Amino acid sequence: MTDPRGAQAVDRAKALDHPQVEVLDEADPRVAAWLASLTPAQRAEHEARVAAGAGEDLPARIARQATARVVAALGLESADESPPDDLIAALPPYRGLAFAGLRQPVAVGDRLLTGPRLLTRLPALALASGPSGRRGHTPPPLLLAAYSTGGRDAAAVASRPDEEPVVLPSGVTLRVYQRRELADLDIVLAADLTDPDEFVRHPGALWQRVERLLSSPYAALPDDAQPQHYLEGGLS
């Protein structure tokens, strides 16, 4: 069952995909019908999500949801706690491309909210991160291809290592450098600011690597993947 805005209604994992949860107008017949279709437990979950987001501005919600995705990917017990910085720091360094879906348009020069944030080495996983429906997942509006120099390879401790997750630690910021259409996709190429000069020296080579990855075995989607964890929200 979906809510009137097209969002999945009750799956806790999919709830990470919707930081802009708001109080719905119960006078709207569509809203009333959707709420009536929920079980008591589902209704309580929905109301808890609304209450959790009350009083937060949008950037704060997106940052909180980004942290929750990292917590879930690392298999920690509670999605309400922050992933320990020392745990992330102990992970192997990752230098290379990683991907996420983006909900909103971005421009060259924009900065994405700082970490912790979750990316994947698999572009197909990011491309499947949009809302799901009867015909499967809808691709997000943009594919973020981020060149990481300060990220961490989280596969060894991840709850789903086949997703090849990459975590950007707290304090790491992404900047959008270029944007173009490639393989019928709208792609933004960004780099974290840990070592931006390395990106500036090789943007053409990075675009070639993105193109190769989109047509390589990495294009396969792992079984039991959670693509909604790789859909990013807004910008700072």
N, C-alpha and C positions, 0 to 999 in steps of 0.2 A: 504494500500500500504506500502511495506517495502523498505528500502533503500538497496543498493547492499551489505551491510555488515550484513543484517539481522535485523537491528534495526527498531523499529517502527518509522515512519517518522515524524508525525505531532502532535501527542497528547502531549500537554504541560506537563501533569502529567508524561507520559512515558519518556519525555525528561530528567527527573530527573535521569533516569536509565542509562544515557550514558554520563558520564563526559569526556570521551576521544573523544568528537566531534572534527573533524578536517576538513580542507579544502579538498574537494574531487576533484579528477582529472576529470574535465569535458570532457577530451578527451576520457575517457573510455566510450564505448557505453552503458554499464549498468548504469553508473552514469548519462550520458546524458538523457537516457530514464526515469530514476527515477525523475530527476529534471524537465523534461518536463511534467511529470504527476502531478506535484504539482500545486495547485491554487496559485495565487499571494500572498495570505495571508500565505499559507503554506510555500512558498519559502522565504518570508520575515522572518518567524519564524525560519526557518532553518539557514538563514544567520545571524540572530541575535544571535542564539546559538553559531555559529562559532565565531562571533566577540566577544562575551562575554568571550569565552575561550582563545582568542588570548593572547599570552604573559604569560599565567599561566603555571607553571609546573604541572605535574600530581598530586602530593600530594595536591597542592593548589586547583585544580579543585575538587578533591574528597572531600576535607574539605568543599568547598563551596556548593557542592551538598548535603552533609550530613546535613548542616545547612538548606538548602532549604527544605529538607524532614521534618525536625522538624517544620519549619514555617508552612508548608502545613498541617501537622497533627494537629497543635494547632489552625488551622482555622484563622491564621492571614491574613491580607489583602494582603501583598506583599511578594512574595517569594524572593525579593531582599534584604529584611531587615533581620537582625539577631534577633532571638527570645530573648526577654528581659531576662537577667539573673535573675532578681527579680521575674519574672513570673514563671520561672522554679523552682526557689528556694522555691516558695510558694506552689508548688504541694506536695501532700503527698509522703513521702519516700517510695521507693520500694526496698525490699530485696528479691531476688529470681531469678529464671531463666527467661531469655528473649532471643529472637531469631532474627536472620537475615540471609539472604543468603550472600554468599561471592563469588565474581567473580574469585579470584586468589588463587593459592596454598599458604598455610601458614605453618610455622614450629613452633614447640614448642619453646617458648621463644620470638616469635615475639610480637610486640606491635602494636595494632591498633591505628589509629589516634585518638587524644583526641576529646572529645565532643565539642559542642553538637552533639549527634547522636541519631537516632531513632531505637528502637527495638520493638518487639511485644512479648506478652506472648503466642501467638499462633504459634506453630511450623509450622502448615500447611500454614499460611500466608507467613512465610519466605521461605518455600519450593516452593511456587508458585511465587516467586519473579523474577524468570529468564525470559528471553525474551519470548514473546507470539507469537504464530503461529497458523496455522489452527487447530492444535490438542490441543490447550490450551497452558498453560505456561510450559516452559521447566525448570525443577529443576535447581537451580544454582549448580556449581561444589561442593561447600561445604555448610554445615549448621553450622552456628555459634550458639552455645549454651553458653550464657554468664551469669555467676552468678554475679548479681548486688548487691552490698552493698551500693552504693552511688547514685543509680538511682532514678527517680521520676515517680510516676504513673500519666500518663497524660490523663487517660480515662475521667475524670470529665470535662475537658475543650476541649477535642479532637473534631474535626469535624466529625470523624467516631469512636465513642467510642467502637463499637463492635470489632474494631481491637485491643483493649486492648493495646494501645501504651505505651511504657516505654521510657523516655528520659534520657540519660546520660548527665549531665550538662557539661558546659565548664570546662576543666581542668581534667576531669575524663578520665583515660586511661585504655584500656583493654589489658591484657597480655594472650597469648595463653599458657596454661599449659599442655594440653594433646590432643591427636587426636586418633580416632579409628573409625572403621566401626561398625555401629549399625543399625539394621533393614534395611540392604542393602543401608545405607546412609553413606557418608563420613562426619564425624562430628568432629568439633574442640570445645573443652571445654575451655572457657576462663573465667577470672574473672576481675572485675575492681579492681584497686589498692587502693581503699578506705580502704578496710579491707581484704587484701589478705590472712592473716593467717587463717581466717575462711574457705576459700576455701581449703587451704592446709590440714586442719584437716579432711575434709569430701569429698574428690573427688569421692570415690566409691559410696557414697550415692547420689551424684549429678548425676552420670551416671545412676543410677537406676531411678531417677526422670525424666531424659530426656527420658528414654525408656518408662516409664509410660505415659508421656505426648504425645509421638508419637502415642500411641494407645488409647488415651482417647477421650472424647467428644471434647477436645480442638483441635482434628485433623480436625474438621469441618471448612470450609472456610466461613466467614461471607458473606452475600449478599452485593453486591456493594463494595467489598473490593478493595483497591488499593495496591496490593502486590508489585508493583515495588518500592514503597517507602521503602521497607524493604530489598533491595539489596544493600549491602555495596561494597565499591570499593577496595582500596588497603591498604597497610600497611606503617607505618612510617619506 
